[in-house]
Amino acid sequence: MRESKQKKKARAAQAVELLEKEYPDAICSLTYRQPLQLLIATRLSAQCTDARVNLVTPDLFARFPDAAAFAAADVSQVEDCIRSCGLYKTKARDIVNMCRMLLDKFDGQVPDTLEALITLPGVGRKTANLVCGDIYGKPAVVADTHFIRITNRLGFVDAKDPYKVEMAMRELLPPEKSNDFCHRTVLHGRAVCSARAYHCDRCCMAGLCPTAAAQAKAKP
């Protein structure tokens, strides 16, 4: 029997509460001190661990402290700093062009709307949502791999496409809780609900998760 949207919203609210208790500190795992740094760190995190990005960015931001410094840089200079992040040639080009566009069209400031952010080179909806939520305190749904996996396992969505997952979860999550919920799913995905294994026995959401119920039923 198909679950109604109202029941899904009720379960989503429960999930929000349970993760709040389990992970009271809902913080981004990327290290940054200003909006531009988060924007660039998030671009670097594509197909790279946050831990690796955090090792690279201190030297990167010391060498290029603001948008003007990045915009004036030769792409090869940025490449040298971020080589260990993977896809470094594409990322370096995006970062330099992003900063040039920030200077040309946004007075050197990181814009505060998703629509404006996604016009920047290399910035997709995931990055834009993260900036809108963490920097500007706006309702945001960051559909990263952990979020997509966990919301599917919870039965809130049946899709792998980030845009579809984002749109569906915007309808289910309380707007003021959505951004922190995304951060908490990352923590939960790393600690408990990993891509390779189910650890339903120590999952705080097992009581409302259809995947956990199916796993329990399948046990001999």
Protein Blocks (a to p, Z undefined) as FASTA:
>chain_A
ZZdfklmmmmmmmmmmmmmmmmmpacdfbdcfbfklmmmmmmmmgopafklmmmmmmmmm
mmmmbfklmmmpcfklmmmmmmmnopklmmmmmmmmmmmmmmmmnnopacfbfklmmmpg
hiafklmmmmmmmmnopacddddfklmmmmmmnomaccfbfklmmmmmmmmpcfklmmmm
mmmmmmmmmmmmcfkbccfklccklmmgmklmmmmmmpZZ
